[in-house]
Amino acid sequence: MPLLKISTNRPLDEDAVQALLGEASAEVARMLGKPEQYVMVDVSAGRAMSFAGSTAPLAYLELKSIGLPGDRTADFSGRLCALISEHLGVPGDRVYIEFSDAERHLWGWNGATF
């Protein structure tokens, strides 16, 4: 049920994508206290993107989950920015993160909803 989408203008080779996918999945599970078997991560690299009028390295993230605790988003932002800095070399001031709390009846899986 948790979904982390990572979009960046940084080009990544397959090894870098795989490393980011693995670490991001584990980090989302830890942050939200949910089983990793339900975590989905989507990485889109090498995209045409700009931020503040510049095409310097940047990233846009979306974290969506059922029961996303709104009072912890500042902590999540710090942890996700550190992950992006480590894997993509993008500084935190070049990262936007959108947090969304999904309603159970609006999240489908396995032919049903949560």
N, C-alpha and C positions, 0 to 999 in steps of 0.2 A: 503493500500500500504506500510506503514512502517512495516518492519519485524525486530524483535530483537530476536536473537538466543543466548541462554546462555547455555554453556556447563561447567560443573564443576566436579571435583572429590569428592566433598563433598556430602555425603548422605543426603537426605532431606525427612522428612515425608510429608504426604499429606497436612497438614495444612501449613507447611513452603512453599511448592510449590505454593499453592493457594495464600498465602500472597505475594510471590515474583511476581507471574503472575499479580496480581491486581495492585501492585504498579509500576511494570515495564511498564505495558500498559499505565497507566496514565502519567508516567514520559515521555515516548516516545512521546505521544500526545502533552504534554506541550512543550517539547524541540523543536519539529518540527512544532508546530502550526497547527497540522492536527487533524481532528475529530478522537476520540478514536475508533469509529465504524469501522475504516479501519486498526487499529493497530493489528498486530499479534505478539504474544510472544511465543517462544518455549523454554522450560526449559528441559535440559537433565542433571540429577544429578547422582552422584555415578559412573561416568565413569572412566575408567582406563586412567589416564593422568599423564604426568610429565612435569615439567618446570625447566630449569636450572639444570637438573640432579636430581631433587627432586620431590617426590610425596606429599610434603606439600600442604595444601589447595591452589587451583588455580582456575582460570576461564578464559574461552575464549569466547568473545562476538563477534557477527556480527550484525551490524546495517546497514540495506539496506533500501533505500527510494528513491522515485522519487523526484528529486529536493533537495537532501541532500546538505546543504550549507557547502562546504569545508572549509570556513573561520571560521566555528563554531565548528569544530571537537575537538579542545582542550577543549572547554567548555563542550561539550558532554562527552568527556572522563572523566573529573572530576566528572560530575554528575552521570555517569554510574558506575564509580569506587566507589563512595560513596554509591550508591544503593547496589552494590555487597558486600561491606564491612559490611553494615548494616544487610543485609539478610543472607549472607554466612560466614561472618567473614574472608573474604579473603582480605589481604592488597593490595593496589593499585599496588605495585611492583610485584604482582603475577597475574596480569590481563593483557591480551592482548585484544585489540579491533580492529576489522577490519571494516572500514567504506566503504560503496559502494553507489554510486549514480546510480540508475537504470534509464534506458531510458524508456519512456512511452510505446513505441511499444514492449518492451521486458518484460513487466509486465502484466500478464493476470489476469483477474477477471471476474466472472459472464459470461463466454462465449465470452468475448471480451478482449481488452487491454485498458489501460488508455490513 
